Amino acid sequence: MRLGLLNGRAVLVRGDRAADIRWASKGRLHPNPMVLLQNWDHLREWALTLPDHAYDIDVEPTALGAPVPRPRQVFAVALNYPPHAVEAGLTPPDEPLVFTKFPSCVTGPRTTVELPAGKVDWEAELVAVIGRPAHRVPADRAWETVAGLTIGQDLSERITQLQGRPAQFSLGKSFPGFGPTGPVLVTPDEFGDPDDLEITGLLNGEVVQHDRTKSMIFPVPELIARLSAVVPLLPGDLVFTGTPAGVGNRRTPPRYLTEGDELVTRIEGIGEVRQHFTAPAS
């Protein structure tokens, strides 16, 4: 199942067609995906009964919004791919390095981002979306708590991120538009192996990041187990799972996002998100 947000309403997406959940359910199901995530199993069961003719809406990619537009908690993980740790001059961690992005930064898959002053970098990421309340969940049952997977960009303003000793990450990763996600939420059963997906980041058509999610030090089930051991996870929570090597501040010379750049992030089986960048407001 592929859940999207089309013109502000929850839809099921199949190829380039969509079914409006509210209309197709004759009003029994809510058009808000945040409400649907509160009873995810019911939505899954209903979707299995949906006939082909219910997919009667053309999907225009630019009309898709964030499939989970108002998460209560947004977690993110640093240095979760060994080559990224190496390019940062650091040892791959023995424990997940967790920070947060503030939910107000979450946006949809096709956006224009106004660059703040500073050094704005890219980080292509797989994002896990929680579909059931999860507290102290073992790794071998963690996939049961996942509603689906989507794409995220952990845009990062490096000066703000690295200020202070020790540095704190959250503000530098939470400017407006710094959490693009989408284009849809894809349930784990749609993948041959949800732990092994190709992830690619392109800047102005050049591949700058490329790996497979099986390279992660802490895969999705282990991240959920480690997070839920401390914090109750809630339906609709997002977990940005870390970025592969190839970020801008580790290039020689460093490369940061500038006015006119186009950033594309693709993940196998999900699709792509696409961001354009404008100059800071004067």
Legacy VTK file of the C-alpha trace (Angstrom):
# vtk DataFile Version 3.0
C-alpha trace
ASCII
DATASET POLYDATA
POINTS 282 float
0.000 0.000 0.000
1.159 3.489 -0.865
-0.316 6.364 1.137
-0.066 9.901 -0.156
-1.411 13.366 0.555
-2.930 14.882 -2.576
-4.204 18.445 -2.411
-4.439 18.103 1.359
-6.414 14.828 1.391
-5.215 11.303 2.167
-5.140 9.034 -0.875
-3.977 5.592 -1.849
-1.608 5.754 -4.808
-1.215 3.158 -7.533
1.095 4.221 -10.337
-0.096 7.595 -11.605
-3.610 7.155 -10.211
-5.036 7.689 -6.741
-8.106 6.814 -4.715
-9.447 9.448 -2.326
-9.813 7.597 0.980
-12.657 9.732 2.306
-14.703 9.435 -0.876
-13.943 5.773 -1.534
-14.904 4.838 2.037
-18.162 6.852 1.742
-17.089 9.014 4.651
-16.175 6.223 7.040
-12.456 7.040 6.954
-10.896 10.416 7.680
-9.109 12.501 5.009
-6.338 13.419 7.475
-3.412 10.949 7.393
-2.546 11.751 11.017
-5.969 10.416 12.031
-5.595 7.359 9.786
-2.268 6.499 11.408
-4.024 6.214 14.762
-5.853 3.145 13.424
-3.424 1.926 10.838
-4.462 -1.738 10.871
-8.040 -0.777 10.026
-6.880 1.275 7.037
-4.723 -1.611 5.809
-7.629 -4.055 6.009
-9.986 -1.664 4.219
-7.461 -0.933 1.462
-7.353 -4.623 0.538
-11.033 -4.430 -0.437
-10.690 -1.347 -2.627
-11.667 -2.063 -6.270
-9.545 -0.900 -9.168
-12.155 1.617 -10.343
-11.740 3.567 -7.080
-8.373 4.779 -8.374
-9.969 7.510 -10.447
-7.784 10.558 -9.766
-4.762 11.579 -11.823
-1.706 12.093 -9.621
0.210 15.274 -10.341
3.554 14.973 -8.485
3.660 18.676 -7.675
0.326 18.357 -5.825
1.601 15.723 -3.378
2.312 16.877 0.165
4.179 15.284 3.040
2.521 11.886 3.595
2.892 12.446 7.355
2.436 16.211 7.596
2.320 16.745 11.369
4.427 14.185 13.241
4.611 14.601 16.992
8.218 13.401 17.203
10.985 13.453 14.588
14.111 11.476 15.416
17.299 11.399 13.366
20.494 9.368 13.501
24.042 10.565 12.855
26.900 8.558 11.322
24.800 5.469 10.539
26.725 4.515 7.368
30.390 3.555 7.913
31.728 5.507 4.882
30.001 8.657 6.136
31.654 8.246 9.537
35.005 7.795 7.813
34.593 10.897 5.628
33.792 12.836 8.803
37.068 11.624 10.325
35.240 9.688 13.045
35.015 6.103 14.205
31.710 4.372 13.389
29.665 4.526 16.607
28.897 1.617 18.922
25.541 3.169 19.876
23.087 5.138 17.704
23.822 8.861 17.825
20.338 10.352 18.077
19.188 13.932 17.655
15.879 15.536 16.701
14.484 17.661 13.926
11.665 19.921 15.027
8.361 18.927 13.361
7.751 22.407 11.933
10.505 21.780 9.357
8.637 18.859 7.731
7.408 19.575 4.201
6.410 17.680 1.091
8.371 16.122 -1.750
8.416 19.002 -4.264
9.424 22.237 -2.570
11.335 25.450 -2.908
13.561 26.133 0.092
14.742 29.616 1.010
18.347 29.272 2.075
19.170 30.810 5.445
22.501 32.538 5.947
25.316 30.043 6.520
26.378 26.757 4.952
23.453 24.546 3.961
24.254 20.900 3.235
22.331 17.870 1.969
21.759 14.448 3.581
19.693 11.869 1.664
17.879 9.531 4.059
15.423 6.680 4.395
12.654 7.588 6.856
10.682 5.039 8.871
7.157 6.011 9.905
5.719 4.547 13.101
2.248 2.999 12.731
1.579 1.542 16.181
2.439 2.720 19.693
5.864 1.265 20.479
7.559 1.129 23.855
10.343 -1.326 24.705
9.897 -3.194 21.458
12.529 -5.866 20.679
14.297 -5.622 17.342
12.823 -8.903 16.102
9.324 -7.395 16.373
10.139 -3.839 15.367
8.900 -4.077 11.775
5.429 -4.785 13.216
5.353 -1.201 14.512
6.293 0.413 11.176
3.502 1.869 9.046
5.854 2.352 6.128
8.931 3.916 4.648
9.385 7.215 2.873
12.192 9.471 1.644
13.639 12.360 3.603
16.249 15.059 3.177
17.962 16.043 6.419
18.934 19.509 5.222
21.520 20.959 7.576
22.922 24.433 8.146
26.383 23.488 9.361
27.346 26.680 11.238
24.293 26.578 13.489
24.529 22.795 13.797
28.121 22.793 15.013
28.050 25.841 17.291
29.101 25.289 20.870
31.077 22.657 22.730
29.560 20.153 22.641
27.699 20.972 19.469
23.904 20.673 19.366
22.341 19.585 16.110
18.621 20.216 16.259
18.368 23.942 15.465
20.711 23.724 12.495
18.569 20.954 11.023
15.184 22.566 11.567
15.023 25.741 9.506
11.794 26.099 7.492
11.671 23.478 4.749
14.606 21.471 6.134
12.625 18.211 6.421
11.198 17.404 2.975
9.558 13.961 2.879
7.580 11.829 0.453
6.414 11.358 -2.169
4.410 8.556 -0.502
4.523 6.259 2.502
5.109 2.682 1.308
4.215 -0.270 3.526
7.046 -2.763 4.202
5.301 -5.611 2.373
5.714 -3.693 -0.910
9.492 -4.304 -0.853
11.376 -7.498 -1.619
13.624 -6.632 1.331
12.829 -3.418 3.241
16.294 -3.571 4.839
18.079 -3.337 1.468
17.073 -0.397 -0.723
19.168 1.666 -3.121
19.493 5.305 -2.043
20.809 8.047 -4.333
21.281 11.799 -3.983
21.815 14.047 -7.005
22.816 17.703 -7.087
22.089 19.425 -10.402
22.067 15.984 -12.046
25.381 14.813 -10.539
25.293 11.793 -8.247
26.722 12.970 -4.919
25.474 10.162 -2.657
24.876 6.491 -3.419
24.594 3.400 -1.229
22.197 0.696 -0.113
20.348 0.832 3.183
21.744 -2.581 4.127
24.979 -0.675 4.786
23.485 1.023 7.837
25.252 0.232 11.104
21.896 0.242 12.904
19.092 -0.911 10.582
15.486 0.158 11.036
14.509 -2.617 13.507
17.468 -1.923 15.766
16.866 1.824 15.705
13.248 1.304 16.744
14.320 -1.069 19.513
16.937 1.389 20.819
14.639 4.424 20.620
11.605 2.700 22.091
13.694 1.419 24.996
13.793 5.035 26.176
10.971 6.962 24.496
7.457 5.734 23.686
7.076 6.007 19.914
3.735 7.254 18.613
1.830 6.657 15.374
3.093 9.125 12.801
6.510 9.620 14.388
9.360 9.869 11.868
12.787 8.256 12.176
15.392 9.689 9.785
17.804 6.767 9.635
21.061 8.460 8.604
22.834 9.461 5.422
25.447 7.790 3.185
28.802 9.321 2.375
28.982 12.260 -0.010
27.711 15.251 1.942
28.876 18.677 0.880
30.971 19.703 3.886
33.242 16.671 3.404
34.016 17.348 -0.234
37.305 18.923 -1.345
36.686 21.808 -1.488
33.458 21.839 0.531
30.300 22.420 -1.515
27.161 23.938 -0.049
23.744 24.582 -1.537
23.333 27.857 -3.397
20.602 29.764 -5.193
19.373 27.872 -8.265
20.526 24.414 -7.143
18.264 21.395 -7.621
18.553 18.504 -5.165
16.939 15.131 -5.944
16.779 12.220 -3.515
15.691 8.782 -4.746
15.055 5.525 -2.938
14.266 2.276 -4.675
10.600 1.355 -4.495
9.490 4.721 -3.079
10.245 7.408 -5.664
11.946 10.762 -5.334
11.802 14.117 -3.587
13.006 17.233 -5.375
14.045 20.568 -3.880
14.972 23.880 -5.465
16.802 26.582 -3.545
16.459 30.338 -3.508
18.641 33.051 -2.045
18.215 34.136 1.584
15.712 36.882 2.150
17.433 40.258 2.392
LINES 1 283
282 0 1 2 3 4 5 6 7 8 9 10 11 12 13 14 15 16 17 18 19 20 21 22 23 24 25 26 27 28 29 30 31 32 33 34 35 36 37 38 39 40 41 42 43 44 45 46 47 48 49 50 51 52 53 54 55 56 57 58 59 60 61 62 63 64 65 66 67 68 69 70 71 72 73 74 75 76 77 78 79 80 81 82 83 84 85 86 87 88 89 90 91 92 93 94 95 96 97 98 99 100 101 102 103 104 105 106 107 108 109 110 111 112 113 114 115 116 117 118 119 120 121 122 123 124 125 126 127 128 129 130 131 132 133 134 135 136 137 138 139 140 141 142 143 144 145 146 147 148 149 150 151 152 153 154 155 156 157 158 159 160 161 162 163 164 165 166 167 168 169 170 171 172 173 174 175 176 177 178 179 180 181 182 183 184 185 186 187 188 189 190 191 192 193 194 195 196 197 198 199 200 201 202 203 204 205 206 207 208 209 210 211 212 213 214 215 216 217 218 219 220 221 222 223 224 225 226 227 228 229 230 231 232 233 234 235 236 237 238 239 240 241 242 243 244 245 246 247 248 249 250 251 252 253 254 255 256 257 258 259 260 261 262 263 264 265 266 267 268 269 270 271 272 273 274 275 276 277 278 279 280 281
